[in-house]
Amino acid sequence: MPKRGENIYKRRDGRWEGRITYSAYLQEGRKYQSVYGKTYGEVKRKLDEAKQEKCFTCGRCTVTMKEAVNIWYADKREEWKEGTYAVYRQTVEKYIIPHLGGLPLYKINNQVMAEFAAKVRRQNEGQRLSNVYLFYICGVVQRVMTHIQKRTGESLEIPANPVSVERRSKMELPEIRELSVLENYLLKNTEDDTCLGILTALHTGLRIGELCALTWKDIDLETAILHIRSSIQRVRDYDSPGKKTRLAIMTPKTSCSVRDIPIPPVLLDALSSCRKDFSCKLVSGVRGEWMDPRTLQYRFQKILEECGISHFNFHMLRHAFATRCMEKGFDSKSLSEILGHSSIQITLNLYVHSTLQRKRCLMSLVDSYSCDENRAAAGI
């Protein structure tokens, strides 16, 4: 069913109708405009376009946050991946519209932004809402306002983000012993495609969505190369009434995430012994369909239980792989490309942490100045 307050309904003749009231946009009394279409989604898009058009007839003072968000969606949706759009919609509908939706943009200043952050935090009392996520929510408000400012040429004061984020603490990785137990279990059960998939992630650092999108066509056993070209994510279907979701196959997170990864020997042996038809998925769901990342996460936790290993998130396999690579002497650029990071700086910030022992070894290379002088005199 359509959401309450949307003014979209199905007519007796089978068509859908949506109605916009633009007393919120114009100062000349209450007026209406109706749009029609064959489907709910078609009418929803037409209604958003009508709201956008009315919004710009009167300048910035009539542009509320709710109207601005609809304009932002209309302008940017084709650029975004489905997953990105779904995350933005969820953030906007749960946090931003309830507190800021009716406010004109020019009224959203530093004080209002600080009050908004406090309200969101109170809204989630009893739930875990990290400073990082709250910072992100306020950042979405800034993005919307910046977009409207650029689009209209209006002078808007973009408020500062009131949330401070501390530097990420060192992540707690699974112990080497635990990873060894997990690896042995997976190697003994490679006939199970879930185990084979998790083994692949353990030795390549794949994201869970990338793993779920892998087919045997992407695995070149002759050249020992893994081709990463797609990712799977469960997203909300906002073009349909209700709260339906679906699995969306899309390009990976960034252009750098489209990559080729050399397959290490231990994984190559396991994959070679389980080779399947090109059309088959590496990990598959019910009846050979695409695996839902949430289902794989659930199966992963069950395997950890069987191995007697304390629970940790699937994504920690990626962190463990990257950390091990750095310990083995990988250069940052190569590791960044293998992981599919959009910049080498991300890799450096996440994984390049010099240990005290490493610093001692390096400092031992620096002798006294007199030793350097003696070497210079000896022509060394």
Backbone torsions as a table, in degrees:
resi	resn	phi	psi	omega
1	MET	NA	148.3	176.0
2	PRO	-62.3	156.0	178.7
3	LYS	-71.4	148.2	177.2
4	ARG	-65.2	139.4	178.7
5	GLY	91.1	-5.5	-178.6
6	GLU	-82.6	-19.1	-177.6
7	ASN	58.3	42.1	174.6
8	ILE	-122.7	128.2	-179.1
9	TYR	-149.2	162.8	-179.8
10	LYS	-93.9	130.1	-179.0
11	ARG	-83.2	167.1	179.4
12	ARG	-66.4	-27.6	-179.8
13	ASP	-81.0	5.0	176.6
14	GLY	95.0	-14.7	178.5
15	ARG	-82.4	163.9	174.0
16	TRP	-102.6	145.5	178.2
17	GLU	-130.2	138.8	174.7
18	GLY	-126.1	144.8	-177.9
19	ARG	-128.2	135.4	176.7
20	ILE	-113.7	134.4	173.6
21	THR	-104.0	122.6	-177.4
22	TYR	-113.3	42.4	166.7
23	SER	-71.1	-22.6	178.9
24	ALA	-73.9	-18.9	-175.1
25	TYR	-103.2	-37.8	-174.0
26	LEU	-115.0	154.3	-176.6
27	GLN	-102.5	31.9	-175.4
28	GLU	-125.3	38.9	177.9
29	GLY	92.0	172.8	-176.2
30	ARG	-80.9	126.6	177.3
31	LYS	-129.7	159.2	-177.5
32	TYR	-129.1	152.9	171.9
33	GLN	-142.9	133.2	179.2
34	SER	-110.2	146.3	174.4
35	VAL	-127.8	152.7	-174.9
36	TYR	-130.7	156.3	177.4
37	GLY	-167.9	170.0	-178.6
38	LYS	-81.3	-23.7	-178.0
39	THR	-130.7	161.9	176.4
40	TYR	-58.9	-45.5	-177.5
41	GLY	-61.4	-39.8	179.7
42	GLU	-63.3	-44.7	179.7
43	VAL	-66.2	-38.6	179.6
44	LYS	-60.4	-42.9	179.5
45	ARG	-66.5	-42.7	179.3
46	LYS	-63.5	-38.1	179.9
47	LEU	-65.9	-42.3	177.7
48	ASP	-62.3	-40.8	179.0
49	GLU	-64.6	-39.2	179.0
50	ALA	-65.4	-41.3	178.0
51	LYS	-61.9	-42.5	180.0
52	GLN	-61.6	-44.1	-178.6
53	GLU	-62.5	-45.7	-179.1
54	LYS	-66.0	-32.9	-177.6
55	CYS	-61.4	-35.8	-173.8
56	PHE	-92.1	4.7	177.7
57	THR	-79.9	-13.1	-171.4
58	CYS	-126.2	8.1	177.5
59	GLY	82.9	-172.5	-168.6
60	ARG	-69.6	-30.6	-172.4
61	CYS	-62.8	-23.4	179.8
62	THR	-96.2	-1.9	-178.0
63	VAL	-85.2	105.7	176.6
64	THR	-85.5	168.4	178.4
65	MET	-60.9	-39.2	180.0
66	LYS	-62.8	-43.2	178.7
67	GLU	-66.5	-40.6	-178.8
68	ALA	-63.0	-39.2	178.7
69	VAL	-62.3	-41.8	178.9
70	ASN	-63.4	-37.0	176.7
71	ILE	-66.3	-43.8	178.8
72	TRP	-58.6	-46.7	177.3
73	TYR	-57.9	-49.9	-175.3
74	ALA	-61.1	-37.5	-177.5
75	ASP	-78.9	-32.1	-168.6
76	LYS	-106.9	-15.3	-169.1
77	ARG	-58.0	-39.2	-178.3
78	GLU	-66.4	-24.2	179.1
79	GLU	-80.1	-26.4	-173.8
80	TRP	-86.8	150.5	167.5
81	LYS	-73.0	157.9	-178.5
82	GLU	-58.4	-39.0	180.0
83	GLY	-64.3	-39.8	178.7
84	THR	-63.0	-46.1	179.6
85	TYR	-60.6	-43.1	-178.5
86	ALA	-63.4	-40.8	179.6
87	VAL	-66.1	-43.5	177.3
88	TYR	-60.1	-46.6	-178.3
89	ARG	-60.5	-43.9	-179.6
90	GLN	-61.9	-44.7	-179.9
91	THR	-63.3	-45.7	-178.2
92	VAL	-63.8	-47.3	-174.2
93	GLU	-72.9	-31.4	-177.7
94	LYS	-84.2	-35.3	-172.3
95	TYR	-117.8	-45.6	-168.7
96	ILE	-79.7	-49.7	-177.8
97	ILE	-62.5	-43.9	-179.5
98	PRO	-58.8	-31.6	-174.9
99	HIS	-103.8	-31.3	-174.3
100	LEU	-121.4	-4.9	-170.8
101	GLY	-53.5	-39.7	-176.0
102	GLY	-88.4	-3.9	-176.9
103	LEU	-83.3	134.0	170.3
104	PRO	-63.7	146.1	-175.2
105	LEU	-59.5	-35.5	-175.4
106	TYR	-67.0	-14.9	179.1
107	LYS	-90.0	-8.2	-178.0
108	ILE	-87.7	97.3	-178.3
109	ASN	-113.7	-170.1	-177.1
110	ASN	-60.2	-40.6	-179.1
111	GLN	-65.9	-44.7	179.1
112	VAL	-62.6	-39.6	-179.5
113	MET	-64.9	-40.6	178.9
114	ALA	-65.7	-40.6	177.9
115	GLU	-65.8	-37.9	177.8
116	PHE	-61.1	-46.0	179.9
117	ALA	-61.3	-40.0	179.5
118	ALA	-65.8	-39.5	179.1
119	LYS	-65.4	-42.0	179.5
120	VAL	-63.1	-40.3	179.5
121	ARG	-64.2	-42.1	178.5
122	ARG	-67.2	-34.7	179.1
123	GLN	-59.2	-28.9	-175.7
124	ASN	-107.9	24.0	176.6
125	GLU	-59.3	134.3	-176.8
126	GLY	90.6	-12.7	176.3
127	GLN	-113.9	157.9	-178.1
128	ARG	-87.2	104.2	176.6
129	LEU	-117.8	106.8	-174.5
130	SER	-74.9	158.3	175.4
131	ASN	-60.5	-33.6	-179.9
132	VAL	-63.3	-43.3	-179.0
133	TYR	-70.7	-38.7	177.7
134	LEU	-64.3	-38.8	175.3
135	PHE	-60.3	-41.2	179.1
136	TYR	-63.8	-44.5	-179.5
137	ILE	-58.6	-47.4	178.3
138	CYS	-64.7	-32.2	177.7
139	GLY	-65.1	-33.1	177.2
140	VAL	-65.1	-40.4	176.0
141	VAL	-58.0	-44.8	179.3
142	GLN	-62.6	-40.5	-179.7
143	ARG	-62.7	-43.8	-179.9
144	VAL	-61.3	-46.9	-177.9
145	MET	-65.5	-39.7	178.4
146	THR	-63.8	-40.0	179.5
147	HIS	-63.4	-44.9	-179.6
148	ILE	-64.6	-39.0	179.0
149	GLN	-61.5	-45.0	-180.0
150	LYS	-68.6	-37.2	-175.3
151	ARG	-71.5	-38.0	-174.6
152	THR	-98.9	-19.1	-175.0
153	GLY	78.2	5.3	179.1
154	GLU	-73.3	151.1	178.8
155	SER	-89.7	105.9	178.8
156	LEU	-115.4	139.4	174.3
157	GLU	-88.2	108.0	-179.2
158	ILE	-77.7	118.3	-177.4
159	PRO	-68.5	153.8	177.2
160	ALA	-73.8	154.1	175.3
161	ASN	-75.2	119.4	-174.8
162	PRO	-79.6	-3.4	-175.0
163	VAL	-101.6	128.6	176.6
164	SER	-99.2	139.9	-177.7
165	VAL	-117.3	122.2	178.4
166	GLU	-74.5	155.0	178.0
167	ARG	-59.9	137.8	-177.5
168	ARG	-57.6	128.2	177.6
169	SER	-74.8	162.7	-178.6
170	LYS	-62.7	127.1	-177.2
171	MET	-72.5	145.0	179.1
172	GLU	-89.2	105.6	-177.7
173	LEU	-86.3	155.5	172.4
174	PRO	-59.4	148.8	179.2
175	GLU	-69.2	152.7	178.7
176	ILE	-57.4	-38.7	179.4
177	ARG	-60.4	-42.9	-179.6
178	GLU	-65.4	-41.5	179.2
179	LEU	-66.1	-34.4	178.0
180	SER	-66.8	-43.0	177.4
181	VAL	-61.9	-43.6	179.5
182	LEU	-63.1	-45.0	-179.1
183	GLU	-60.7	-45.0	-180.0
184	ASN	-61.8	-40.8	178.4
185	TYR	-62.6	-45.1	-178.0
186	LEU	-64.9	-40.6	-179.5
187	LEU	-65.2	-30.9	179.3
188	LYS	-79.2	-12.9	-174.7
189	ASN	-127.9	36.5	-176.8
190	THR	-69.5	-13.3	176.0
191	GLU	-68.5	-19.8	174.0
192	ASP	-86.1	118.3	-173.9
193	ASP	-64.8	-24.5	175.4
194	THR	-64.2	-45.1	178.7
195	CYS	-64.6	-40.7	179.2
196	LEU	-63.9	-38.5	179.0
197	GLY	-66.5	-44.9	179.2
198	ILE	-63.9	-38.6	176.2
199	LEU	-60.6	-39.3	178.4
200	THR	-62.5	-43.4	178.6
201	ALA	-65.5	-39.1	-179.2
202	LEU	-61.3	-32.9	-175.3
203	HIS	-104.4	2.0	179.1
204	THR	-132.5	-14.3	-179.5
205	GLY	74.5	23.4	-179.9
206	LEU	-64.1	146.7	169.6
207	ARG	-72.0	154.2	-175.5
208	ILE	-62.7	-37.0	178.4
209	GLY	-66.9	-36.2	177.8
210	GLU	-67.3	-40.1	179.0
211	LEU	-63.9	-43.3	-178.4
212	CYS	-66.1	-22.4	-178.5
213	ALA	-92.6	-3.1	-177.7
214	LEU	-72.7	135.4	169.2
215	THR	-117.1	167.9	179.5
216	TRP	-67.3	-18.0	175.3
217	LYS	-66.3	-26.6	-179.4
218	ASP	-82.2	-5.7	-176.1
219	ILE	-110.3	108.0	179.5
220	ASP	-96.4	99.4	-176.6
221	LEU	-74.3	-24.0	179.9
222	GLU	-70.0	-43.9	-179.7
223	THR	-97.1	-2.1	-178.8
224	ALA	56.3	53.1	-179.7
225	ILE	-129.1	137.0	175.2
226	LEU	-104.7	122.5	-178.4
227	HIS	-99.8	114.8	179.2
228	ILE	-98.3	112.7	-175.7
229	ARG	-128.6	-13.8	-175.4
230	SER	-143.3	167.8	175.5
231	SER	-146.7	152.9	179.6
232	ILE	-119.2	138.6	178.0
233	GLN	-146.7	140.2	173.6
234	ARG	-84.4	124.9	-176.0
235	VAL	-127.1	155.5	173.8
236	ARG	-74.0	134.8	178.8
237	ASP	-92.2	93.3	-175.5
238	TYR	-78.8	-7.4	177.8
239	ASP	-87.0	-2.1	178.9
240	SER	-118.3	148.3	177.1
241	PRO	-67.1	157.1	-179.0
242	GLY	86.1	-162.1	-177.3
243	LYS	-120.4	47.1	-179.4
244	LYS	-72.9	147.6	174.3
245	THR	-125.1	164.4	177.9
246	ARG	-154.5	160.3	175.2
247	LEU	-82.8	127.4	-179.8
248	ALA	-113.6	128.3	174.7
249	ILE	-96.5	123.0	-175.2
250	MET	-140.7	173.6	173.8
251	THR	-68.4	156.8	-178.2
252	PRO	-60.9	179.2	-170.3
253	LYS	-51.5	-48.7	178.6
254	THR	-135.6	172.9	178.3
255	SER	-62.3	-30.9	178.7
256	CYS	-71.1	-17.7	179.6
257	SER	-77.8	-14.8	171.1
258	VAL	-79.3	108.5	-168.2
259	ARG	-153.6	168.3	175.0
260	ASP	-116.7	128.7	-176.7
261	ILE	-117.4	123.1	173.8
262	PRO	-61.8	137.8	-178.6
263	ILE	-90.1	122.6	179.2
264	PRO	-67.5	155.2	-173.4
265	PRO	-53.6	-45.4	-176.4
266	VAL	-63.5	-36.9	178.2
267	LEU	-75.1	-37.0	179.5
268	LEU	-60.9	-42.3	178.3
269	ASP	-61.3	-43.8	-178.9
270	ALA	-65.2	-42.9	-180.0
271	LEU	-67.1	-39.6	-178.6
272	SER	-63.6	-34.7	-178.8
273	SER	-76.8	-10.6	-177.5
274	CYS	-121.4	17.7	-174.9
275	ARG	-51.5	136.0	178.8
276	LYS	-128.5	177.7	179.0
277	ASP	-60.4	146.1	-176.6
278	PHE	-54.0	-34.3	-174.7
279	SER	-77.0	-12.6	-177.2
280	CYS	-76.3	147.6	173.8
281	LYS	-78.7	150.4	175.7
282	LEU	-65.8	-47.8	172.1
283	VAL	-120.0	134.1	-175.0
284	SER	-127.4	153.8	177.7
285	GLY	-91.1	-151.9	-179.1
286	VAL	-65.4	134.9	177.9
287	ARG	56.5	33.5	175.6
288	GLY	75.0	11.9	179.7
289	GLU	-79.9	176.2	179.5
290	TRP	-61.7	142.7	178.3
291	MET	-79.1	130.3	174.3
292	ASP	-76.2	128.6	179.0
293	PRO	-53.4	-33.6	178.9
294	ARG	-67.5	-35.9	177.7
295	THR	-66.9	-41.5	178.8
296	LEU	-64.7	-39.7	177.0
297	GLN	-60.6	-41.1	178.8
298	TYR	-64.4	-46.4	179.7
299	ARG	-63.2	-36.5	179.1
300	PHE	-61.7	-43.4	179.7
301	GLN	-64.1	-36.4	177.8
302	LYS	-64.6	-38.4	178.6
303	ILE	-67.2	-40.2	176.9
304	LEU	-59.8	-40.4	177.8
305	GLU	-62.1	-44.7	179.9
306	GLU	-61.9	-32.9	-179.1
307	CYS	-84.8	-5.6	-178.0
308	GLY	71.6	30.0	-178.3
309	ILE	-105.2	136.6	178.1
310	SER	-62.1	147.3	-173.6
311	HIS	-65.5	141.1	168.5
312	PHE	-149.6	157.5	-175.8
313	ASN	-69.5	147.9	-180.0
314	PHE	-54.2	-37.2	-176.3
315	HIS	-63.4	-19.5	178.4
316	MET	-66.4	-21.6	174.6
317	LEU	-62.1	-38.1	178.6
318	ARG	-65.8	-44.5	178.6
319	HIS	-65.4	-40.7	179.9
320	ALA	-64.1	-42.6	177.9
321	PHE	-60.4	-48.3	-177.3
322	ALA	-63.9	-41.6	179.6
323	THR	-64.1	-41.9	178.8
324	ARG	-63.6	-39.2	178.4
325	CYS	-60.8	-42.8	179.7
326	MET	-64.9	-39.9	179.3
327	GLU	-65.4	-28.7	179.6
328	LYS	-85.1	-1.1	174.4
329	GLY	99.8	14.3	176.4
330	PHE	-59.8	140.7	171.1
331	ASP	-78.5	153.8	-172.7
332	SER	-62.8	-37.3	-177.3
333	LYS	-66.0	-46.1	-179.8
334	SER	-62.5	-43.3	-179.7
335	LEU	-65.0	-40.0	178.8
336	SER	-59.4	-41.0	180.0
337	GLU	-70.8	-37.7	178.3
338	ILE	-65.1	-39.9	-179.5
339	LEU	-78.0	-18.7	-179.4
340	GLY	78.5	29.0	177.4
341	HIS	-72.1	148.3	-178.6
342	SER	-73.9	-19.3	176.4
343	SER	-152.1	153.3	179.7
344	ILE	-66.7	-24.4	-179.1
345	GLN	-63.0	-34.9	177.6
346	ILE	-61.5	-44.0	179.4
347	THR	-62.9	-44.4	-179.6
348	LEU	-61.9	-44.7	-177.7
349	ASN	-66.1	-35.8	-175.1
350	LEU	-82.6	-39.3	-165.4
351	TYR	-122.9	-15.2	-177.3
352	VAL	-92.7	92.1	178.0
353	HIS	-125.7	112.4	-178.6
354	SER	-73.5	130.5	178.0
355	THR	-81.8	163.2	179.2
356	LEU	-62.1	-38.3	179.1
357	GLN	-62.9	-41.3	178.1
358	ARG	-62.8	-41.4	179.2
359	LYS	-64.7	-38.4	178.2
360	ARG	-62.3	-43.3	179.7
361	CYS	-61.1	-42.3	-179.5
362	LEU	-68.2	-41.9	-178.4
363	MET	-67.7	-26.5	178.7
364	SER	-67.9	-18.7	177.9
365	LEU	-74.6	-17.6	-177.3
366	VAL	-95.8	97.1	178.7
367	ASP	-80.2	-175.4	177.6
368	SER	-69.7	161.0	-180.0
369	TYR	-64.0	-31.8	179.9
370	SER	-66.7	-36.1	176.8
371	CYS	-63.4	-41.1	178.1
372	ASP	-62.9	-38.8	-179.3
373	GLU	-65.7	-42.1	179.4
374	ASN	-63.3	-39.2	178.7
375	ARG	-65.2	-41.0	-179.7
376	ALA	-63.6	-40.7	-179.6
377	ALA	-66.7	-32.1	-179.7
378	ALA	-84.4	-2.5	179.7
379	GLY	75.8	23.0	-179.7
380	ILE	-88.4	NA	NA
